[in-house]
Amino acid sequence: MSFYINEKTGADEAGAGTQEKPFQTPAFALYSAETDAEPKLFVFKEADNEYQEISASALKKARKGCDGLKKKAAKAKEQELKKQQQQADNAAKQMAALNIKIEEDKALPAAQKARINQSYSKVGERVKVSGWIHRLRSNKKVVFIVLRDGSGFLQSVLTGDLAIAQQTLDLTIESTVTLYGTVTKVPEGKSAPGGVELVVDYYEIVGLAPSGDDAFTNKIAEGADPSLLLDQRHLTLRGETLSAVMKVRASLMKSIRRVFEEESLTEVTPPCMVQTQVEGGSTLFKLDYYGEEAYLTQSSQLYLETCLPALGDVYCIQESFRAEKSHTRRHLSEYTHIEAELAFLTFDDLLDHIERVICKTVQYILEDPVAGPLVKQLNPDFVAPQYPFKRLEYKDAIEWLKEHGIKNEEGEEFQFGDDIAEAAERKMTDTIGVPILLTKFPAEIKSFYMPRCKDDNRVTESVDVLMPTVGEITGGSMRINTEEELLAGFKREGIDPKAYYWFIDQRKYGTCPHGGYGLGTERILAWLCDRFTVRDCSLYPRFSGRCKP
Ligand code: 4AD
């Protein structure tokens, strides 16, 4: 047999080895011979324009090349066979998996319903726990699920038929399931929430979450744009960090209510739809109230003042609304305002009370078995504030800012009378590094209701509590308690006193020295949980450009 080779015009796979359709390489020509006898090879020589028998050295090289081709072909065949085998195995496994019926073994002791945090103390017992699949991992024979139900996380393990059943292979993150199994202690040296693991013997699917493009992890990819994450807030809330902040938030509410109880304050719920302003007209949200102009409340202070003669010292936890144009990390359009009002006290009494409320509230949060560890986790360096706080008068703060070369909003040296805006306030607070009660602000930069100090008519009995990393978390003051002085305050701020008749009446029908304050819930949380912005401390934050979902 003879084969013809033309290295220029020939082709190995498509060639036939004839003079008309020559092969390209001598190695392929040898490889394509189907008999044991080695074919004769003729190679086209361009110089002589004819086919000539292959030289001995070229033939030797061709034989080597032919061996290589044979080995390659054998390997490819082997792989193909393996692949076919695997496909057959997979198909068999899938059939088997499809045929596995997950059924409860009725011979087992009845499972007791438990929340995850209750299951931690049920070592050795058979329980049933419902929740969301927070994490899902499998190797060939074992499936690990971390279940979440809001009360905690439960590491769970599925083995045997449970692990290979098609139903299990189809599970997705955020699907809801009820797991049945025995609570076991995790082995020495291993850790899991609550120190336990659920060895699952049966489970039911309550609702399967989507897979593929719509899968939960695609919806809220890590590192996604904050605005996209806010569009998916209903899903991001399920994350470990945000849900931890919300739990600390719940504990803050509970703890501060406990402190108010200890301080003998009564809780009230003033209206949110009002026709008066408290903190300046520029941040009022207006609304059409059956044809009349009304506003969403900026602060419940004025209403709290009216409760003093009826109920004594009072507080409320209520949403306040501010049409803040500025996009800062500590301003929201709607925030949860914790406000208190106290009668028959001095400015110093008020400052002492504020310190006590803040310190005790933080103490109770840290002592809370749920929130305490979460604060540690979110803010490992957090140091609980100690009273008394550093007290700094506004006039001394201005000197401090000057000495430290910190400029005002116009980029000039601070002057008495300047507002200490966010950037300068934060720099000062962070440099001093401890909680500060900043007191006695000039009347002109504060609200109409603040009384002037007896010893310095330029300034008022007012206070801001400043915390490192966030700045102002609380604003408060004594209140003007004579009608005449209050009317002068309205005049200074250009407010028509007509709508405030009920507030003015407090000064007519038995006036008293009184004062109060408002705490920004989200700001306290940003400080306590070390969050960059108050937006991370609100369930569904509202700020300009965002009123959904
Ligand atoms: O200093 P502010 O404006 O004081 C009042 O509203 C008083 N009438 C309260 C009172 O005496 N009852 O607000 C009080 C606190 C601030 O210290 C801050 O923590 C928070 O409310 N706050 C805001 N939090 C988030 N977003 C905003 N836009 C806020 N404005 C004020």
Boltz pocket constraint, residues with backbone or C-beta under 6 A from the ligand:
constraints:
  - pocket:
      binder: B
      contacts: [[A, 278], [A, 279], [A, 298], [A, 299], [A, 300], [A, 301], [A, 322], [A, 324], [A, 330], [A, 331], [A, 332], [A, 333], [A, 334], [A, 335], [A, 337], [A, 339], [A, 340], [A, 472], [A, 473], [A, 474], [A, 475], [A, 476], [A, 477], [A, 516], [A, 517], [A, 518], [A, 519], [A, 520], [A, 521], [A, 522], [A, 523], [A, 534]]
      max_distance: 6.0
